[in-house]
């Protein structure tokens, strides 16, 4: 029999030198005559446990029992029984004496007595943890008794070890025998009043009268507590329906606060991450995962939580995607630029064209955290294309927040892209939007990026478009327009004074109102689905950057401050329904600022080829929005002027080179470079040439009427009438 056991043990290794593991320091305690060592794998450095038992000769009784333990441990598999990895038997000679040592390699574990001292749990938390451990050991013994027809023979404190996830596992199988050959069962355990009757029945001198361990698990008083119930629910998560899962995970963050912190982080957190990764958990589980992850150090968070989050971005579950975008500020900073650019952004970008307006808005807001980590190629080649589409979205709040996002990420764009994109995005589109908060956001974005523009751009492209809004129908827009005009005029004045003083040439307004160069807050979250307000919380803006202010909403007017600002208006929303939303049509015209995204564009082509983002023809409602952004916002009529406005003509554009602005057809018209004679004969202007023709006074006639007119020869001059007289004048 001993030779058979020796053959079984020796079959998995040929000697200590061939053991593919390194033996480390021993633990202070172990079961019986075994020595419990820490160990590592020679292949990948992973942690293991190594148990060693030595005897003077091969016929030693301890060695025979040890070989029996190796045999049983290799053939028995259960979640609450120590996992076997490798074994070998080594014989060494020292003079005339020989020494035989059995080595067993298992998963990394720690003696229960040492772990209890290390945890230092007290009161209720200690009792709950003991109940969880005894519950696990009881399941292991029940498996041996009822399924394997084996009796352990020595279940005690020393025969229990603890895994890194704080699970209790049974080992020390040296005296495991078949049930019909067992003579006694020793079970040492934590004595509790509620367990005392069952404990006494377990120690009955007659095996037939002993309490079956499966019945011990039915002890409702001792094994029912928050920790045991939570771990048990996670163990059988696949058997639960969606309603039970949703209820459980919504309560889990609060329950985790009451559980032992180390058990939550080492046991519950890995279970939760695994369930999310493999799809058995529902969206609310992500909130619990991030809450538990916040208790970890930065390095542990990157190792234990972040990989799961990155994998979740590839999920097709819309609720999971929404939850990720809502909490992106909690983990976005922990992700490297390479991970964001290669693994996260490609999945997030699908939300820009989602049929749900709420998901499009969340995707847009997530870029405030993710955009700084994107490469220039992704920023200019992909993100700006999507933002160009969103700036003419059918939802006014999305159009407004797109402008705000552009103002916030402007510093991450290269200089060439900023020159081609920002002015057209803020003036041609934002300042001409039919939605007042969108126009206000355009003004704030221009002020926040004032250091980007030179004097020529300010004087010829920005001020002419902003001054028009000083007579806007919306008081908030007018207020911001006046503040912006004052700011940009101050920039021009300072640069003029520097030039006259012989200082460096005028470049931008770096010294003018520096407080405007901060973060612009979100305008609003007023999207509704199926006529019901959505109760999803708006994504908080990054707290690391200084907030300039939030953009004004039409139903929440803001207080005028020294710097142009708009106030955030966060509305509640419901996450119950994200479907049945019409696909957001995209503009097919080439009047957007997306033309300037790609540098080196063919100078003969003023359009933009959006092959990667082909979308259906815009709806009539969206076409109206696009048309409104091509012309100035209509203003209330003014009293007729005493003279007509002189016509301002523009010079014909010369042939473009590669360095020319590709957005010339979209930007504000350049002022005439030469003055016209005052007596130049006027020509008829169309409404497209002169946007103010509708409200200008008609040109006076230059031909005098006859003094008298009548039907017959004797017609008399008409008698002068009382009242105002028409005075015919000729225009100079």
BAMI-643112 format. One record per residue: residue in three letters; x negated, y negated, z of N, C-alpha, C in turn. Coordinates in steps of 0.2 Angstrom, whole numbers, plus 5000, padded with zeros to 4 digits. Layout:
BEGIN
ALAXYZXYZXYZ;...
//
This chain:
BEGIN
UNK499650065000500050005000499649945000;UNK499049945004498649885005498249874998;UNK498049924995497749924988498249894983;UNK498849904983499349884979499449804980;UNK499549784986499549714988498949674986;UNK498349704987497749674985497749664977;UNK497949714974498049704966498449654964;UNK499049644968499549594966499249524967;UNK498949514973498649454974498049434970;UNK497549484969496949474965497049464958;UNK497649474955497849474948497849404946;UNK497949354950498049284948497349244948;UNK496849274950496249244950495649284951;UNK495049264949494449314950493949294955;UNK494049234958493549214963493649134964;UNK493349114970493349044972493048994966;UNK492549024963492248984958492648964952;UNK493149014951493549014945494248974948;UNK494348954954494948924956494948854953;UNK495548844949495548774945495748714950;UNK495548724956495748674961495148654965;UNK495148594968494648564973494948574980;UNK494648594984494848604991494648544995;UNK495148514998494948445002494948465010;UNK495148405013495148415021495748455023;UNK495648485029496248525032496748485036;UNK497348505037497848475041497648505048;UNK497848465053497748485060498148555062;UNK498648565059499048625061499348665055;UNK499448725056499748765050500048825054;UNK500348875050500748925052500248985054;UNK500249015059499949075061499149065060;UNK498849115057498149105056497949075050;UNK498349045046498249005040497948945041;UNK497548915036497248845037497548815031;UNK497848755032498148715027497748655025;UNK497548665018497048615016497448565011;UNK497148505010497348455005496948484999;UNK497248474993496848494987497148454981;UNK496648454975496848424969496648474963;UNK497048454958496948494952496348474948;UNK495948524946495348504942495448474935;UNK496048494932496248474926496548394926;UNK497048384930497348314930497248274936;UNK496948304941496948274948497548264952;UNK498048304950498648304953498648334960;UNK499048314965498948334972499248404973;UNK498948444977499248514978499048524986;UNK499348584988499148614995498848684994;UNK498348694998497948754997497948795004;UNK498248855005498248885011497748945011;UNK497348955016496849005016496849045022;UNK496849115021496849165027496249205026;UNK495849215032495249255031495249315036;UNK494949365034494849425038494149455038;UNK494049505042493349535042493249585037;UNK493849625036493749675031494449675027;UNK494449715022495049715018495649755021;UNK495549795026496049825030496349795036;UNK496149725036496349685042497149675042;UNK497449685048498149675048498449605046;UNK498049555047498249485045498249485038;UNK497649515035497649505028498249545024;UNK498449605027498949645024499649605024;UNK499749565030500349525031500249465026;UNK499649435025499549385021499749405013;UNK499549465011499649485005500349495003;UNK500749515009501449525008501749455007;UNK501549405011501749335010501649305003;UNK501049325000500949294993501449334988;UNK501549394989502049434985502749404985;UNK502949394991503649364992503649294989;UNK503149254990503249184988503149174981;UNK502849224977502849224970503449244967;UNK503849284970504449314967505049274969;UNK505049234974505649204976505649124974;UNK506149104971506149034969506849004972;UNK506748944975507348914978507148844979;UNK507648794978507448724979507148704986;UNK507348744991507148734998506648785001;UNK506348824996505748864997505148844994;UNK504548844997503948814995503748844988;UNK503548804983503448824976502748844975;UNK502648904973502048944972501748914965;UNK501048904965500748884959500148934957;UNK499748964962499149004960498949034967;UNK498649094966498349134971497749164969;UNK497249184974496649224972496349254979;UNK495949304978495649334984494949334983;UNK494549314988493849304987493449344993;UNK492949384991492549424996491849394996;UNK491649375002490949355003490549395008;UNK489949395007489449445011488949395014;UNK488849415021488349375025487949425028;UNK487449455025487049505028487449565028;UNK487549605033487849665034488649655034;UNK488849595036489549585036489849555030;UNK490549575029490849545023491549505026;UNK491749455022492249415024492749415018;UNK493349425019493849425013494349365015;UNK494449315010494849265011495449255005;UNK496049245007496549245002496749165002;UNK496849144996496949074994497649074991;UNK498149024993498749014990498748944988;UNK498948924982499048854980499748844978;UNK500048784981500748774981500748694979;UNK501448674978501548604978501248564984;UNK501148504983500848464989501448454995;UNK501248485000501648475006501248455012;UNK501648445018501348425024501648455030;UNK501348485035501648515041502148475044;UNK502748505045503348465048503148425054;UNK502748455059502648425065502248355064;UNK501748365059501348305057501748245054;UNK502248265050502648215046503148185051;UNK503448225056503848195061503548135065;UNK502848155067502448105070502348035066;UNK502248055060502047995055502647955054;UNK503247985053503847945052504047905058;UNK504047925064504247895070504947865070;UNK505347915067506047895068506347895075;UNK506847855076507147855083507947855082;UNK508247875088508947875089509347905083;UNK509847865080510247895075509947915069;UNK509447875066509047885060508647955061;UNK508447965067508048025068508548085068;UNK509148085071509548135071509848155064;UNK509948095060510248115053509648145049;UNK509048125050508548165046508448235048;UNK508448245055508448315057509048355054;UNK509648325054510148365051510048385044;UNK509848335040509648345033509148405032;UNK508648405036508148455036508348525038;UNK508748525043509048585045509548615040;UNK509848565037510348585032509948625026;UNK509448595024509048625019508748695021;UNK508448695027508148755029508648815029;UNK509248795032509848845032510048865025;UNK510048825020510148855013509648895011;UNK509048885013508448935011508548995014;UNK508749005021508849065024509449105022;UNK509949065020510549095018510449125011;UNK509949095007509849125000509449185001;UNK508949185006508549255007509049305010;UNK509449285015509949345018510449365013;UNK510749325010511349345006511249354999;UNK510749324996510649334989510049384988;UNK509549384992508949424991508949484996;UNK509349485001509449535006508749545009;UNK508449485011507849485015507949445021;UNK507549455026507549425032506849395033;UNK506849325035506149295035505749315041;UNK506049325047505749355053505449305057;UNK505349235055504949195059505049115057;UNK505749095057505949035055505748985061;UNK505248945061505048905067504748835064;UNK504548795069504348725067503748735062;UNK503248785064502648795060502748815053;UNK503348855052503448885045503848835041;UNK503948775043504248725039503748675037;UNK503748655030503348605028503748545024;UNK503448485023503848435020503548405014;UNK503948395009503648375002503548295002;UNK503248264997503148194997503848164996;UNK504348194994505048164994505448175001;UNK505048205006505348215012505848275013;UNK505848315008506248375008505848425013;UNK506248465017506048525021506048585017;UNK505448625017505448685013505148735018;UNK505448795017505248855021504648895017;UNK504148915021503548955019503449005024;UNK502749025024502549075029502949145028;UNK502949175023503249235021502949295023;UNK502449295027502049355029502449415032;UNK502949395036503349445039504049455036;UNK504149435030504749435027504849515025;UNK505449545027505549615025506249615023;UNK506449675020507149685018507549695024;UNK508149675023508649665029508749735033;UNK508749795029508849855033508249875037;UNK507649845036507049855040506949805045;UNK507349755046507149705051507349725058;UNK506949705062507149715069507349655073;UNK507149595071507249545075507249475071;UNK507549425073507549365069507449305074;UNK506849275074506749225078506849155074;UNK507249115077507449045074507348995080;UNK506848955079506748895083506948835080;UNK507348795083507648735080507748685085;UNK507948625082508148575087508848595090;UNK508848595097509448615100509848555101;UNK510448555099510948505100511648535102;UNK511948495106512648525109513048555104;UNK513148525098513648545093513348605090;UNK512748625090512448685087512348735092;UNK512448725098512248775103512648845102;UNK513248845101513648905100513348945094;UNK513248915089512948945083512248965084;UNK511848925087511148945089511149015093;UNK511649015098511649085102511849145098;UNK512249135093512449185089511949205084;UNK511549165082510949175078510449225081;UNK510449215088509949255091510149325094;UNK510749345092511049405095510549465094;UNK510449505099510049565099510249615093;UNK510849615091511049665086511149625080;UNK510749645075510749615068511449605065;UNK511849655066512549655063513049605066;UNK512849575072513249525076512949455075;UNK512449455072512149385071512549345066;UNK512549285067512949235063512649235056;UNK513049235051512749235044512649155043;UNK512049145040511749075039512249035035;UNK512549065030513049025026513648995030;UNK513749035035514349005040514048945044;UNK513448945045513148895049513248825045;UNK513148825039513248765035513948735035;UNK514448775038515148755038515248715045;UNK514648705049514748665055514848595053;UNK515448575053515648505051515448455055;UNK515348465061515148405066514448385065;UNK513948435065513248415065512948395058;UNK513248435053512948415046513348365042;UNK513748325045514148275042513848205044;UNK513448175040513248105042513048075035;UNK512948015035512847975029512247995025;UNK511648015028511148035025511248105021;UNK511548155025511648225022512148215017;UNK512648175018513148175013512948135006;UNK512448085007512248055001511748094997;UNK511348135001510848174997511248234994;UNK511748264997512148314995512548294988;UNK512748234988513148204983512648204977;UNK512048174978511548174972511348244970;UNK511348294974511148354972511648394967;UNK512248374968512848404964513148354960;UNK512748304958513048244954513348264947;UNK513048314944513348334938514048364938;UNK514248384944514948414945515448364947;UNK515248304948515748244950515948214943;UNK516648194944516948154938516748084938;UNK516948044933516647974932516947934938;UNK517547944940517847904945517447914952;UNK517247974954516947984960516247954959;UNK515947964953515247934953515247854953;UNK515747824950515847754950515847724958;UNK516347764961516447744968515847754972;UNK515447804971514847824975514347774974;UNK514147754968513647714966513747644968;UNK514347624968514547554970514447544978;UNK514547594981514447594989513747604991;UNK513347634986512647654988512147604990;UNK512147544987511747494989511847474997;UNK512447474999512547455006512447515011;UNK512547575008512347635012511647645013;UNK511247625008510547635008510247585013;UNK510547535015510247485020510247515027;UNK510747565028510847595034510447665035;UNK510147685030509747745030509047735032;UNK508647785034507947775035507547745029;UNK507147695029506947665023506447715020;UNK506047745023505547785020505847845016;UNK506447875019506747925016507147905010;UNK507347845010507647815004507147804998;UNK506547785000506047774995505747834992;UNK505647884996505347944994505748004992;UNK506447994994506848054993507448024988;UNK507747974990508347954987508247914980;UNK507647874980507547834975507347884969;UNK506847934970506747974964507348014961;UNK507748034966508448064963508848014959;UNK508847954961509247904958508947894951;UNK508247884951507947864944508047924939;UNK507947984942508048044937508748054935;UNK509248034939509948044937510147984931;UNK509847924932509947874927509547894920;UNK508947924921508547934915508847994911;UNK509248044914509448094911510248084909;UNK510548034911511248014909511748044914;UNK511548064920512148094924512448034928;UNK512047984929512247924933512647874929;UNK513047834932513447784928513047714929;UNK513347664926513047594926512847564933;UNK513347574937513247544944512647574948;UNK512447624946511847654949511247614948;UNK511147574942510647534941510547474946;UNK511147454949511047404954510747434960;UNK510947494962510647524968509947544967;UNK509747564961509047574959508547514960;UNK508847454957508447394958508447364965;UNK508947384969508947364976508447404980;UNK508447464979507947504982507247494979;UNK507147474973506547454970506247394973;UNK506647344975506447284978506047294985;UNK506147354988505847374994505147404993;UNK504947414987504247444985503747384984;UNK503147404984502647354982502647344975;UNK502347294972502347284965502047344961;UNK501447374963501147424960501647484960;UNK501947504966502347564966502947554962;UNK503247484961503847474957503647494950;UNK503047474948502847484941502847564939;UNK502647604945502547674944503147714944;UNK503547694949504147734951504847704948;UNK504847644946505547614944505447594937;UNK504947554935504947524928504947574923;UNK504647634923504747684917505447704916;UNK505847704921506547724920506947674917;UNK506747604919507147554916506947544909;UNK506347554907506147544900506547594896;UNK506547654898506947714894507647694894;UNK507947664899508647644899508847594893;UNK508347554891508547504885508747544879;UNK508547604878508747644872509347674873;UNK509747664878510347694879510947664875;UNK511347704873511947684869512547664873;UNK512447674879513047654884513047584885;UNK513647554883513647474883513647454890;UNK513947484895513947464902513247464904;UNK512847514902512147514905511747454902;UNK511847444895511547384892511747314895;UNK512347314897512547254900512247244907;UNK512247294911511947294918511147274917;UNK510847304912510147294911510047214910;UNK510447184905510347114904510547074909;UNK510947094913511147054919510647044924;UNK510247104925509747104930509047094927;UNK508947074921508347074918507847024922;UNK508046974926507646934929507346964935;UNK507547024937507347064943506747104941;UNK506647124935506147174933505747144927;UNK505947094924505647064918504947044919;UNK504747014924504046994925503647054926;UNK503847114928503447164930503247204923;UNK503547194918503447224911502847184908;UNK502447224905501847194901502147174894;UNK501747124891501947104885501947154879;UNK501547204880501547264875502147304875;UNK502347314881502947354883503647314880;UNK503647254882504247214880504247204872;UNK503647194869503647184862503747244858;UNK503547304860503547364856504147414858;UNK504347414865504847464867505547434869;UNK505447374872506147344875506447294870;UNK506047254866506447204862506747234856;UNK506547284853506847314847507547334849;UNK507647364855508347384857508747324860;UNK508447274863508847214865509047184859;UNK508747174854508847134848509547154845;UNK509747224846510347244843510947204846;UNK510847174852511447144855511547074852;UNK511147044848511246984845511846984840;UNK511947044837512447054832512947094834;UNK513047104841513547154844514247124843;UNK514747164842515447134841515747104847;UNK515447114853515647084860515247024861;UNK515646964861515346904862514946894869;UNK515246934874514946934880514246964880;UNK514147024876513547054875513047014871;UNK513346974866512846924863512646874867;UNK513046844872512846794876512246824881;UNK512446884884511946904889511246924885;UNK511246944879510646954875510246894874;UNK510646834873510346774872510046754878;UNK510346754884510046734890509446774892;UNK509446834890508846884892508246854889;UNK508246824884507646804880507346744884;UNK507646714889507246664893506746704897;UNK506846764899506346804903505846844898;UNK506146874892505746914888505346874883;UNK505646814880505246784875504546764877;UNK504346744883503646724884503246784883;UNK503446844883503046904883503046934876;UNK503346904871503346924864502746894860;UNK502546934855502046914851502246854846;UNK501846814843502046764839502346794832;UNK502146854831502446884825503246904826;UNK503346924832504046944834504446874835;UNK504146834838504446764839504746734833;UNK504246724828504346694822504746734817;UNK504546794817504846844811505446874813;UNK505646874819506246914821506746864825;UNK506446844831506946814836507246744833;UNK506846704830507046644827507646654822;UNK507546714818508146724813508746744817;UNK508746774822509346794826509646724829;UNK509146684832509446624835509746574830;UNK509446574824509746534818510446564817;UNK510646624817511346654816511746634822;UNK511446634828511846614834512046544835;UNK511646504832511746434832512346414828;UNK512646454824513246444820513746504822;UNK513646524828514146584831514846554831;UNK515346594831516046574832516146554839;UNK515746574844515946554851515546494852;UNK515846434854515446374855514946374861;UNK515146414866514646424872514046454869;UNK514046504865513446534862513046484858;UNK513346444854513046394850512646344855;UNK512946324860512646284865512046314868;UNK512146374871511646404874511046424870;UNK511146434863510646444859510146384858;UNK510446324858510046264857509646254864;UNK509946274869509646264876509046314876;UNK509146374874508546424874508046404869;UNK508146374864507646354859507246294863;UNK507546254866507146204870506746234875;UNK506946284878506546314884505946364881;UNK506046394875505446434873505046394868;UNK505146334867504746294862504046294863;UNK503846294869503146294871502746364869;UNK503146414868502846484866502846484859;UNK503046444855503046444847502346404845;UNK502046434840501446394837501646334834;UNK501146284833501346214831501646214825;UNK501446254820501746254814502546274814;UNK502646324818503346344818503746284822;UNK503546254827503846204830503946144826;UNK503546124822503646074817504146084812;UNK504246144810504746164805505446174808;UNK505446194814506046224816506446174821;UNK506046144826506446114831506846054829;UNK506546004825506945944824507545964820;UNK507546014815508146024811508646064815;UNK508346114820508846144824509246104829;UNK508846044831509246004836509645944833;UNK509445924827509745864824510245894819;UNK510045924814510445944808511045994811;UNK510946034816511446084818511746054825;UNK511346054830511546044837511945974837;UNK511645924835511945854835512545844831;UNK512645884826513245884822513745934823;UNK513645974829514146024831514745994833;UNK515346024832516046004834516146004841;UNK515746044845515846054852515446004856;UNK515745964860515345914863514745934867;UNK514845994871514246014875513646034871;UNK513846064865513346084860512946014858;UNK513245964856512945904855512545874861;UNK512745884867512445864873511845904874;UNK511845974872511246014873510745994868;UNK510945974862510445954857510045894859;UNK510345844862510045784865509545804870;UNK509745844875509345864881508745904878;UNK508845954873508345994870507745944867;UNK508045894863507545844860507145814866;UNK507445794871507145754876506645804880;UNK506845864881506345914884505745934880;UNK505845924874505245944869504945874866;UNK505045824869504845754867504045754865;UNK503645794869502945794868502745824861;UNK503245864858503045894852503045854846;UNK503445794846503545754840503045694840;UNK502845674834502445614833502845554832;UNK502545494831502945434831503345434824;UNK503145464819503445454813504145504813;UNK504045554816504645604817505145574821;UNK504945534827505345504831505745454828;UNK505345414824505745354821506145364815;UNK505945414811506345434805506845484806;UNK506745534810507145594810507545594817;UNK507245584822507645594829508045534831;UNK507745474831508145414833508745404828;UNK508745404822509345394818509845434819;UNK509745504821510245554822510545544829;UNK510145524834510345514841510745444842;UNK510545394838510845334839511645334837;UNK511745374832512445384830512845414835;UNK512545454840512945484845513145434851;UNK512845374851512945324856513745294855;UNK514045314850514745294849515145364848;UNK514845414851515245484851515845474855;UNK516345524853517045524856516945544863;UNK516445584865516345614872515945574876;UNK516145554882515745504886515145534888;UNK515145604890514445634892513945634886;UNK514145644880513745644875513445574874;UNK513845524874513645454874513145434879;UNK513245454885512845444890512145474889;UNK512145534887511445564886511145534880;UNK511545514875511245484869510845414871;UNK511145374875510845314877510245324881;UNK510245374885509645394889509045424884;UNK509245464879508745484874508445434870;UNK508845384868508645324864508145284868;UNK508345274874507845234879507245274880;UNK507245344881506645384882506145374875;UNK506445394869506045394863505745324862;UNK506145274863505945204862505345184866;UNK505345214872504845204877504245234875;UNK504345294872503745334869503445294863;UNK503845264859503545224853503145164856;UNK503445134861503145074864502545084867;UNK502445134871501845154874501345174869;UNK501445204864500945224859500745164855;UNK501245114854501045054850500545014855;UNK500745014861500244974866499545004866;UNK499545074866498945104866498545094859;UNK498845094854498545074847498245004847;UNK498644954850498444884850497844884855;UNK497844924860497244914865496644954863;UNK496644984857496145014854496045084857;UNK496545114860496445184863496545234857;UNK496545294860496645344855497345344851;UNK497345364845497945364841498545394844;UNK499145364841499745394844499845464842;UNK500045504847500145574845500845594848;UNK501045584854501645604856501845574863;UNK502345584866502545554872502345594878;UNK501745614879501545654884501645614891;UNK501545544891501645514897502345484899;UNK502745494894503445464895503945514898;UNK504145494904504645534907504445614907;UNK503945624911503745694911504145744914;UNK504645724918505045764921505545804917;UNK505645784910506045814906505745874902;UNK505145884904504845944900504846004904;UNK505446014908505546074912506046124909;UNK506346164913506746214910507446184910;UNK507846204904508446174903508946234905;UNK509446214910509946264912510446284907;UNK510746344908511246364903511846324904;UNK512146314898512746264897513346294901;UNK513546354899514146384902514246454900;UNK514746494904514846554902515646564902;UNK515946544897516646534896516946584891;UNK516546634889516846684884517446724887;UNK517946734884518446774886518546834881;UNK518846894883518946944879519646964880;UNK520046974875520746994875521146944880;UNK521046884880521346834884521246834891;UNK520746874893520646884900519946854902;UNK519846814907519146794908518746854911;UNK518146854909517646904910517346884917;UNK517346944922517046924928516346944929;UNK516046954924515246974924514946914927;UNK514446914931514046864934513646834928;UNK513546774928513046744923512346764925;UNK511946774920511246784921510846724924;UNK510546734930510246674933509546654929;UNK509446594928508846574925508246584929;UNK507646594926507046604930506946554935;UNK506746574941506646534947505946504947;UNK505546534942504846514943504646444939;UNK505146424934505046364931505546314934;UNK505346254934505746194936506346184932;UNK506846174935507546164931507646094930;UNK507746074923507846004921508545994923;UNK509046034921509746034923510146074919;UNK510746084920511146134916511546094911;UNK511746124905512046084900512746074902;UNK513046014900513746004902514246044898;UNK514746064902515346094899515946044899;UNK516346064894516946014893517346004899;UNK517446064903517946054909517546044915;UNK516846024915516546014921516045954919;UNK516245894919515845834918515245834923;UNK514645814921514145804925514045734927;UNK513645724932513445654934512845634931;UNK512845564928512345544924511745534929;UNK511145554927510545554931510045514927;UNK509445504930508945464926508645494920;UNK508645564920508445604915509045634911;UNK509045644905509545674902509645744904;UNK510245764906510445824909511145844908;UNK511245904909511945934908512045984914;UNK512645994916512746034922512946104920;UNK512746154923512946224922513646234925;UNK514046274921514746284923514846364922;UNK514746404927514746474927515446494929;UNK515746534924516346564925516346634926;UNK516846664930516846734931517146764925;UNK516946834925517146864919517246944921;UNK517546974917517747044918517347094914;UNK517047144917516647194913517047254911;UNK517747254911518147314910518247324903;UNK518147274899518247284891517747244887;UNK517447284883516947244879517047264871;UNK517647294870517747324863518247284860;UNK518347304853518847274849518647204848;UNK518047184848517847114846517647104839;UNK517947054835517747054828516947044827;UNK516747064822515947054821515846984819;UNK515346954823515146884822514946874815;UNK515246834811515046824804514446774804;UNK514046784799513446744799513446694793;UNK513146644793513146594788512746624782;UNK512946614776512646634770512246574766;UNK512346514769512046454766511346454768;UNK510946404765510246394767510146334770;UNK510746304774510646244777510346244784;UNK510146304786509946314793509146304794;UNK508946294800508246284801507846344801;UNK508146404799507746464799507346474793;UNK507446424788506946424783506246404785;UNK506146374790505446354792505146404797;UNK505446464798505146514802504546544799;UNK504546554793503946594790503446534787;UNK502846544789502346494786502146524779;UNK501846474775501646504769502246514764;UNK502846494765503346504761503246474754;UNK503546504749503546474742503846404742;UNK503446364740503646294740504246274735;UNK504446324731504946314726505646344729;UNK505546374734506146404737506346374744;UNK506946344744507146304750507546354755;UNK507746414752508146454756507746504760;UNK508046554763507746604768508046674766;UNK507646714765507846784763507946824770;UNK508546834772508646874778508846944777;UNK508446974773508547044772508647094778;UNK508247084783508347124789508947114793;UNK509247054792509847044796510447024791;UNK510547064786511147054781511747054785;UNK512247014784512847014788513446994783;UNK514047004785514646994780514746914779;UNK515146904774515246834772515646804778;UNK515446734779515746704785516446694784;UNK516846694790517546684790517746614788;UNK518346594787518546524786518346484792;UNK518546504798518346464804517646454804;UNK517246504803516546494804516246444798;UNK516546454792516346404787516546334789;UNK517046324792517246254795516646224799;UNK516446274804515846254808515246234804;UNK515146274799514546264795514546194792;UNK515146184789515246124785515246064790;UNK515446064796515446014801514745994803;UNK514246044803513546034804513146004799;UNK513446004793513145974787513245904787;UNK513745874790513845804790513945774797;UNK513845704797513845674804514545684807;UNK514545684814515245694817515645634816;UNK516245644814516745584813516845544819;UNK516845484818516945434824517545394823;UNK517845364828518445324828518245264824;UNK518745244820518745184816518545124819;UNK518245074816518045014818518344964814;UNK518444894817518744844813518344834807;UNK518644814801518344794795517744744796;UNK517244764792516644714793516744654788;UNK516444604789516544544784516144554778;UNK515644604778515344614771515144684771;UNK515044714765514944784764514244804766;UNK514144864768513444884770513044894764;UNK512444874764511944884758511844954757;UNK511744974752511645044750510845064751;UNK510745114755510045134756509945194751;UNK509445194747509345244742508645284745;UNK508645344743508045384745507645394739;UNK506945394740506545414734506545484732;UNK506445494726506445564724505845604727;UNK506045664729505445704732504945724727;UNK504345724729503845744724503745824725;UNK503345854720503245924720502945944727;UNK503245994730502946024736502346064736;UNK501946054741501346104742501546154747;UNK501046194749501146244754501146214761;UNK500846154762500846124768501446074769;UNK501946064764502446024764503046054769;UNK503446014772503946034776504546074772;UNK504646134773505046174769505846154771;UNK505946104776506646094778506846024776;UNK506445994770506645924768507345914766;UNK507645974763508345964762508845964767;UNK508545984773509045994779508945934784;UNK508345904784508145854789508545784787;UNK508545744792508845674791508445644785;UNK508845604781508545574775508045524777;UNK507445514773506945464775507145394773;UNK506945344777507145274775506745254768;UNK507045214765506745184759506145154760;UNK505645164756504945134757504845064754;UNK505345044750505344984747505944944748;UNK505944884749506544844750506844824744;UNK507544814744507844804738508044724738;UNK508044694732508244624731508944614734;UNK509044554737509744544740510244534735;UNK510044504729510544494724510644554719;UNK510344614721510444674716511144684716;UNK511344704710512044714708512144784711;UNK512744794715512944854718513244904714;UNK513144964715513445014711513945054716;UNK514445084712514945124716514545184720;UNK514745194726514445244730515045294732;UNK514745354732515245414734515245424741;UNK515645464744515745474751515145514753;UNK514845554749514245594750513645554751;UNK513545504747512945464747513045414753;UNK513545394755513645344760514145374765;UNK513945404771514445434775514845384779;UNK514645324778515045274782515545234777;UNK515645254771516045224766516745224768;UNK516945274772517645274774517845224779;UNK517345194783517545144788517245074786;UNK516945064780516645004778517244964775;UNK517144894775517644844772517544854764;UNK518044844761518044854753517644794751;UNK517244794745516944744742517444694740;UNK517244624741517744574738517644564731;UNK518244534728518244524721517844464719;UNK517544464713517144404711517544364705;UNK518144384703518444354698519044314701;UNK519044244699519644204702520244214698;UNK520744204702521444204699521644144696;UNK522044144691522344084688522744034693;UNK522643974692523043934697523743944696;UNK524043954690524743964689524944014684;UNK525444044685525644094680526444094680;UNK526744104674527444114674527644144668;UNK528344154667528544184661528744144655;UNK528944074657529144034651528643974651;UNK528743934646528343874644528443824650;UNK529043814653529143764658529043794665;UNK528643844665528543874672528143824676;UNK528443814683528043774687527643814692;UNK527143774694526643804699527043824705;UNK526943884708527243904714527043864720;UNK527543854724527443814730527043844735;UNK526543804737526143844742526443864748;UNK526243924751526643954756526243944763;UNK526643934768526343924775525943984777;UNK525443974781525044034784524344034781;UNK524044084782523344094781523244094773;UNK522744064771522544064764521944104762;UNK522044144757521444184754520944144751;UNK520344144753519744114751519344164747;UNK519344144740518944194736518244174736;UNK517844224738517044214739516744264734;UNK516144234732515744284728515144304733;UNK515044374732514544394737513844374734;UNK513444354739512744334737512344394735;
//
